[in-house]
Amino acid sequence: MCRAVRFDFQLYNVLWYEKGDKGRGRRFTARPVKKGACLMKHIAIWLTALVMACSLCACTSSAKFASSNSAVSSPDLVTPSVPAQAEPESSETESSEEQVSSAGSLPAQQEPPLPPETAGPAPTEELPVFSASSLRVKAGDNLFLFVKNVPESVSVTGESSLGTIPVFYPYEDMQMAIFPVRYSAEPGDYSITVACDGASETFALTVLDGGFEVEEFQVDQSVADSTVNSAKANEEYAAATQPLKESGDAAQYWSGAFSLPIHQETFRVSSSFGYTRIINGVASIHGGVDFPAPQGTPVTAPNRGRVLYAGFLQLTGNTVVIEHGFGLKSWYYHMDELCCSEGDMLGTGDLIGRVGTTGYSTGNHLHFGMSVGGVYINPWQYLDGDYFGQAVA
């Protein structure tokens, strides 16, 4: 178009002016070739060319302006002047903005929060806590050991310089063990070590004199020979009772103080626990309390428990053994009659038999004993009050 315009202008100049003779030092002279109608025709041609030139300049300016605006406009703004291949770039930019919007105000590189189970510091596990009800105990008595903060499926173990191994049972929110001190233990200092989950504690235990008396009496020799002096009688007794001594139920059946096993207004003790008895010249230590009573006097359970054994043994006559829980047992010898059976669950005061003089006996009486882990202990601890309740209070 521009060349045409220039041509038209040249044509106009040619048509408009007439060159003079070209000579040295002479200028071109121009004068109108034609006038009138011819002049109007050339003016129209000139105006047409001018309008076309203006239109071309306007189009060129608009294109440059649109291109400039597309370079600085927002990514999601699409104008007709943007080339078709630029649209994917705009689409990617919009997708990126949507991702930022969906992520909220967090920067893209920020890591996601930890799951609830791992967020924050791990809870601190409490270490086992060891305690003992008493560290000064008479020979023949028992103490209680406790361990708190015991993890599940973790066992508690123990040992002692007395040779007794405590057995622990679950009790409320802890583990406990009844630790017996043999009546034959010499007064002095001993140790008990308790371990749990990698932790342990050693207790210094002082054993005091039990104050046991000595007594001497005679028994018919034929009775002694058929009982205490009989290997068969002793083997029978051991086979029946030894497995029971080492056993224990992981439950506390008893509660509170133990009652007397013989119900009568007045009673007496013919031989007490721990006494050294010289019978027919042979010394032994008595492992229970003897209550003389008329034949047929009712014998009742001193506390709640499960009958482990009910039968006749040559050494001890009609015998009953009751488990009261945590390995604590009560023993009944020389009865004339049995009124319970193995496996019975007895309550306090339930009838278990009647007083007699069977087995190794010199007359009608009830031998009443208590034991823990095969060690006989002083029954008066439990008959005089709530011994365990005082320990856990």
C-alpha positions as CSV (number, residue, x, y, z in Angstrom):
1,M,0.0,0.0,0.0
2,C,2.8,2.4,0.8
3,R,4.4,1.9,-2.6
4,A,1.1,2.6,-4.3
5,V,0.8,5.8,-2.2
6,R,4.2,6.9,-3.2
7,F,3.5,6.1,-6.7
8,D,0.3,8.1,-6.6
9,F,2.2,11.0,-5.1
10,Q,4.8,10.7,-7.8
11,L,2.0,10.5,-10.4
12,Y,0.4,13.6,-8.8
13,N,3.7,15.4,-9.0
14,V,4.1,14.5,-12.6
15,L,0.6,15.5,-13.3
16,W,0.6,18.5,-11.2
17,Y,3.9,20.0,-12.2
18,E,5.6,20.3,-15.5
19,K,9.4,20.3,-15.6
20,G,11.1,22.9,-17.5
21,D,14.1,22.5,-19.6
22,K,17.0,21.0,-17.7
23,G,19.9,23.3,-18.0
24,R,22.9,24.3,-16.0
25,G,22.1,26.4,-13.1
26,R,18.4,26.3,-13.8
27,R,15.7,25.1,-11.4
28,F,12.8,23.0,-12.1
29,T,9.8,25.0,-12.7
30,A,6.4,23.6,-12.1
31,R,3.1,24.8,-13.1
32,P,-0.3,23.3,-13.3
33,V,-0.6,21.2,-16.4
34,K,-4.4,21.3,-16.3
35,K,-6.9,23.2,-14.4
36,G,-10.5,22.9,-13.6
37,A,-12.0,19.3,-13.7
38,C,-8.6,17.8,-14.0
39,L,-7.5,19.5,-10.8
40,M,-10.5,18.0,-8.8
41,K,-9.7,14.6,-10.1
42,H,-6.2,14.7,-8.8
43,I,-7.3,16.1,-5.4
44,A,-9.7,13.1,-5.1
45,I,-6.9,10.7,-5.8
46,W,-4.6,12.5,-3.3
47,L,-7.3,12.3,-0.6
48,T,-8.0,8.6,-1.3
49,A,-4.3,7.8,-0.9
50,L,-4.2,9.9,2.4
51,V,-7.2,8.0,3.9
52,M,-5.6,4.6,3.0
53,A,-2.3,5.6,4.6
54,C,-4.0,6.7,7.8
55,S,-6.0,3.5,8.0
56,L,-2.8,1.4,7.6
57,C,-1.1,3.4,10.3
58,A,-4.0,2.9,12.6
59,C,-4.0,-0.9,12.1
60,T,-0.3,-1.1,12.7
61,S,-0.6,0.9,15.9
62,S,-3.5,-1.2,17.2
63,A,-1.5,-4.5,16.6
64,K,1.5,-3.1,18.5
65,F,-0.7,-1.9,21.4
66,A,-2.5,-5.3,21.7
67,S,0.8,-7.2,21.7
68,S,2.2,-4.9,24.4
69,N,-0.9,-5.4,26.6
70,S,-0.8,-9.2,26.2
71,A,2.8,-9.3,27.6
72,V,1.8,-7.6,30.9
73,S,-1.8,-8.9,31.4
74,S,-2.9,-11.5,34.0
75,P,-2.2,-15.1,33.0
76,D,-5.9,-16.0,33.0
77,L,-6.8,-13.1,30.6
78,V,-7.3,-14.2,27.0
79,T,-7.5,-11.6,24.2
80,P,-8.1,-12.1,20.5
81,S,-4.6,-10.9,19.7
82,V,-2.9,-13.7,21.7
83,P,-1.6,-16.5,19.4
84,A,-3.4,-19.9,19.7
85,Q,-0.2,-21.6,20.9
86,A,-0.1,-19.4,24.0
87,E,-3.4,-20.9,25.4
88,P,-1.8,-24.0,26.9
89,E,0.7,-21.9,28.9
90,S,-2.3,-19.9,30.3
91,S,-4.0,-23.2,31.1
92,E,-1.0,-24.5,33.0
93,T,-0.8,-21.3,34.9
94,E,-4.4,-21.6,35.9
95,S,-3.9,-25.2,37.1
96,S,-1.0,-24.1,39.2
97,E,-3.1,-21.4,40.8
98,E,-5.8,-24.0,41.6
99,Q,-3.3,-26.2,43.3
100,V,-2.1,-23.4,45.4
101,S,-5.7,-22.4,46.3
102,S,-6.6,-26.0,47.3
103,A,-3.5,-26.3,49.5
104,G,-4.6,-23.3,51.5
105,S,-2.0,-20.8,52.8
106,L,0.7,-23.5,53.3
107,P,3.7,-23.2,51.0
108,A,4.0,-26.0,48.5
109,Q,7.3,-27.3,50.0
110,Q,5.9,-27.7,53.5
111,E,5.6,-31.3,54.7
112,P,2.2,-32.6,55.8
113,P,1.5,-32.9,59.5
114,L,2.4,-36.0,61.4
115,P,-0.3,-38.6,62.0
116,P,-2.1,-38.3,65.4
117,E,-0.5,-41.4,66.8
118,T,3.0,-40.1,66.2
119,A,2.5,-36.4,66.7
120,G,4.1,-34.9,69.8
121,P,6.6,-36.6,72.2
122,A,6.0,-40.2,73.2
123,P,4.5,-40.8,76.6
124,T,7.0,-41.5,79.3
125,E,6.6,-44.9,80.9
126,E,6.7,-45.0,84.7
127,L,9.3,-47.1,86.3
128,P,8.4,-50.0,88.6
129,V,8.1,-48.9,92.3
130,F,9.0,-51.5,94.9
131,S,7.8,-51.6,98.5
132,A,7.5,-53.9,101.6
133,S,5.0,-53.9,104.4
134,S,7.7,-54.3,107.0
135,L,11.5,-55.0,107.2
136,R,11.6,-56.2,110.8
137,V,9.7,-59.5,111.1
138,K,9.6,-62.2,113.7
139,A,10.6,-65.7,112.7
140,G,7.4,-67.5,111.7
141,D,5.6,-64.4,110.5
142,N,5.2,-63.1,107.0
143,L,5.5,-59.7,105.2
144,F,4.0,-58.4,102.0
145,L,5.9,-57.2,98.9
146,F,4.4,-54.9,96.4
147,V,5.4,-53.7,92.9
148,K,3.6,-50.9,91.1
149,N,3.8,-49.7,87.5
150,V,4.3,-53.3,86.2
151,P,3.8,-53.4,82.3
152,E,1.4,-55.9,80.9
153,S,2.9,-59.3,80.2
154,V,5.9,-58.6,82.4
155,S,6.6,-60.9,85.3
156,V,8.0,-59.9,88.7
157,T,10.7,-62.2,90.2
158,G,12.4,-62.3,93.5
159,E,15.0,-64.1,95.6
160,S,16.2,-64.0,99.2
161,S,19.1,-65.0,101.3
162,L,16.6,-67.0,103.4
163,G,16.2,-69.4,100.5
164,T,12.5,-68.5,100.0
165,I,11.4,-67.4,96.6
166,P,8.4,-65.0,96.6
167,V,5.6,-65.6,94.1
168,F,3.8,-62.5,92.8
169,Y,0.2,-62.3,91.9
170,P,-1.9,-59.4,90.3
171,Y,-3.6,-57.3,93.0
172,E,-5.6,-54.2,92.0
173,D,-3.2,-52.0,90.1
174,M,0.0,-53.7,91.2
175,Q,1.7,-57.1,91.9
176,M,2.0,-58.5,95.3
177,A,3.6,-61.5,97.1
178,I,3.3,-62.9,100.6
179,F,6.8,-63.5,101.8
180,P,7.0,-66.1,104.7
181,V,9.9,-66.3,107.2
182,R,10.5,-69.8,108.5
183,Y,10.0,-70.4,112.1
184,S,13.4,-72.0,112.2
185,A,15.2,-68.8,110.8
186,E,17.9,-67.6,113.1
187,P,17.6,-63.9,114.2
188,G,19.8,-61.7,112.1
189,D,20.0,-59.6,108.9
190,Y,18.9,-61.0,105.5
191,S,18.1,-59.6,102.1
192,I,15.2,-59.8,99.6
193,T,15.7,-58.8,96.0
194,V,12.8,-58.0,93.7
195,A,13.2,-57.4,89.9
196,C,10.8,-56.2,87.2
197,D,11.3,-55.0,83.6
198,G,15.0,-54.3,84.0
199,A,14.6,-52.6,87.4
200,S,15.3,-54.1,90.8
201,E,15.5,-53.3,94.5
202,T,17.1,-55.1,97.4
203,F,15.5,-54.9,100.8
204,A,17.5,-55.3,104.0
205,L,15.4,-57.6,106.2
206,T,15.9,-58.1,110.0
207,V,14.5,-61.3,111.4
208,L,13.7,-61.2,115.1
209,D,13.4,-63.9,117.7
210,G,10.0,-65.6,117.5
211,G,9.9,-66.2,121.3
212,F,9.0,-69.8,120.8
213,E,8.7,-72.0,123.9
214,V,9.8,-75.6,124.4
215,E,7.5,-78.4,125.6
216,E,7.9,-82.1,126.3
217,F,5.4,-84.9,126.4
218,Q,4.9,-88.6,125.7
219,V,2.8,-90.3,123.0
220,D,1.8,-94.0,122.9
221,Q,4.6,-95.7,121.0
222,S,2.3,-97.7,118.9
223,V,0.6,-94.6,117.7
224,A,4.0,-92.9,117.0
225,D,5.2,-96.0,115.1
226,S,2.2,-96.1,112.8
227,T,2.3,-92.4,112.1
228,V,5.2,-90.1,112.6
229,N,7.8,-93.0,112.6
230,S,6.3,-94.7,109.6
231,A,8.0,-94.1,106.3
232,K,4.8,-95.2,104.4
233,A,2.8,-92.6,106.4
234,N,5.2,-89.9,105.7
235,E,5.5,-90.7,102.0
236,E,1.7,-90.7,101.7
237,Y,1.5,-87.4,103.4
238,A,4.2,-85.8,101.2
239,A,2.6,-87.1,98.0
240,A,-0.8,-85.7,98.8
241,T,0.3,-82.3,100.3
242,Q,3.6,-81.3,98.7
243,P,2.0,-80.3,95.3
244,L,-0.6,-78.3,97.2
245,K,2.0,-76.4,99.2
246,E,3.7,-75.0,96.1
247,S,0.4,-74.0,94.4
248,G,-1.6,-70.8,94.6
249,D,-4.7,-69.2,93.1
250,A,-4.2,-65.8,91.4
251,A,-7.2,-64.4,93.2
252,Q,-7.9,-63.1,96.7
253,Y,-10.7,-65.1,98.2
254,W,-10.4,-64.0,101.8
255,S,-11.2,-60.6,103.2
256,G,-10.6,-59.1,106.6
257,A,-9.6,-61.0,109.7
258,F,-9.8,-64.8,110.1
259,S,-12.1,-66.2,112.7
260,L,-11.4,-69.1,115.0
261,P,-12.1,-72.5,113.4
262,I,-13.8,-73.8,116.5
263,H,-17.0,-72.1,117.6
264,Q,-17.3,-72.3,121.4
265,E,-17.6,-69.7,124.1
266,T,-14.4,-70.8,125.8
267,F,-11.4,-72.4,124.2
268,R,-7.8,-73.1,125.2
269,V,-4.5,-73.8,123.4
270,S,-2.7,-76.9,124.3
271,S,0.3,-76.3,122.0
272,S,1.0,-73.1,120.0
273,F,2.8,-72.4,116.8
274,G,6.6,-72.6,116.7
275,Y,6.9,-74.5,119.9
276,T,9.8,-76.9,120.1
277,R,8.2,-80.2,121.1
278,I,10.1,-83.1,122.5
279,I,7.9,-86.1,122.0
280,N,9.2,-89.5,123.2
281,G,12.6,-87.9,123.3
282,V,12.5,-86.7,119.7
283,A,12.5,-82.9,119.1
284,S,10.4,-81.2,116.4
285,I,8.9,-77.8,115.8
286,H,5.1,-77.4,115.8
287,G,3.7,-75.9,112.6
288,G,0.3,-74.9,113.9
289,V,-2.0,-74.3,116.9
290,D,-3.7,-77.1,118.8
291,F,-7.3,-76.4,120.1
292,P,-8.5,-79.2,122.5
293,A,-12.3,-79.7,122.2
294,P,-14.8,-82.4,122.8
295,Q,-15.3,-85.0,120.0
296,G,-17.8,-83.9,117.4
297,T,-17.2,-80.1,118.0
298,P,-18.0,-78.3,114.7
299,V,-15.0,-77.1,112.7
300,T,-15.7,-74.2,110.4
301,A,-13.9,-72.3,107.7
302,P,-12.2,-69.2,109.2
303,N,-12.5,-67.3,105.9
304,R,-13.6,-67.7,102.3
305,G,-11.7,-70.2,100.3
306,R,-11.5,-73.2,97.9
307,V,-11.1,-76.8,99.2
308,L,-7.9,-78.3,97.8
309,Y,-8.0,-81.5,99.7
310,A,-10.4,-83.4,101.9
311,G,-9.4,-87.0,102.8
312,F,-7.8,-89.3,105.3
313,L,-4.0,-89.5,105.7
314,Q,-2.3,-92.0,108.1
315,L,-0.1,-89.3,109.5
316,T,-2.7,-86.5,110.1
317,G,-6.0,-88.4,110.1
318,N,-9.0,-86.7,108.5
319,T,-7.4,-83.7,106.8
320,V,-8.7,-80.6,105.0
321,V,-6.6,-78.0,103.1
322,I,-8.2,-74.7,101.9
323,E,-6.7,-72.2,99.5
324,H,-7.6,-68.6,100.4
325,G,-5.8,-67.0,97.5
326,F,-2.3,-65.8,96.5
327,G,-0.9,-69.1,97.9
328,L,-2.3,-68.5,101.5
329,K,-3.6,-71.8,102.9
330,S,-5.2,-73.2,106.1
331,W,-4.8,-76.8,107.3
332,Y,-7.0,-78.9,109.6
333,Y,-5.8,-82.3,111.1
334,H,-7.1,-85.1,113.3
335,M,-10.9,-84.6,112.6
336,D,-13.3,-87.3,113.4
337,E,-15.5,-86.5,110.4
338,L,-15.2,-84.6,107.1
339,C,-18.1,-82.3,106.0
340,C,-16.7,-80.9,102.8
341,S,-15.3,-82.1,99.5
342,E,-12.4,-81.2,97.2
343,G,-13.4,-78.3,95.0
344,D,-16.0,-76.8,97.3
345,M,-16.0,-73.0,97.6
346,L,-16.5,-72.2,101.2
347,G,-17.6,-69.0,102.9
348,T,-16.6,-67.9,106.4
349,G,-18.3,-70.1,109.0
350,D,-19.2,-73.0,106.6
351,L,-18.8,-76.5,108.2
352,I,-15.8,-78.4,107.1
353,G,-15.6,-81.2,109.7
354,R,-15.8,-82.2,113.4
355,V,-13.2,-82.5,116.1
356,G,-11.6,-86.0,116.7
357,T,-8.4,-87.7,117.4
358,T,-7.3,-89.4,114.2
359,G,-3.7,-89.8,113.0
360,Y,-0.8,-88.8,115.1
361,S,-2.8,-87.5,118.1
362,T,-2.9,-87.9,121.9
363,G,-6.6,-86.9,122.3
364,N,-9.5,-85.0,120.8
365,H,-8.3,-81.7,119.4
366,L,-8.0,-79.7,116.2
367,H,-4.6,-78.9,114.7
368,F,-5.0,-75.6,112.8
369,G,-2.2,-74.3,110.7
370,M,-1.5,-71.8,107.9
371,S,1.2,-71.7,105.2
372,V,2.5,-69.8,102.2
373,G,4.7,-71.4,99.5
374,G,5.3,-74.5,101.6
375,V,6.4,-72.5,104.6
376,Y,4.2,-72.7,107.7
377,I,3.5,-69.3,109.3
378,N,2.0,-68.1,112.5
379,P,-1.8,-68.3,112.3
380,W,-2.2,-65.6,115.0
381,Q,-1.2,-63.0,112.5
382,Y,-4.5,-63.5,110.7
383,L,-6.6,-64.5,113.8
384,D,-5.8,-61.3,115.7
385,G,-7.0,-58.9,113.0
386,D,-7.0,-57.9,109.4
387,Y,-3.3,-58.4,108.9
388,F,-3.3,-57.9,105.1
389,G,-5.7,-55.0,105.2
390,Q,-3.4,-53.2,107.6
391,A,-0.4,-53.8,105.3
392,V,-2.2,-52.3,102.2
393,A,-3.8,-49.4,104.1
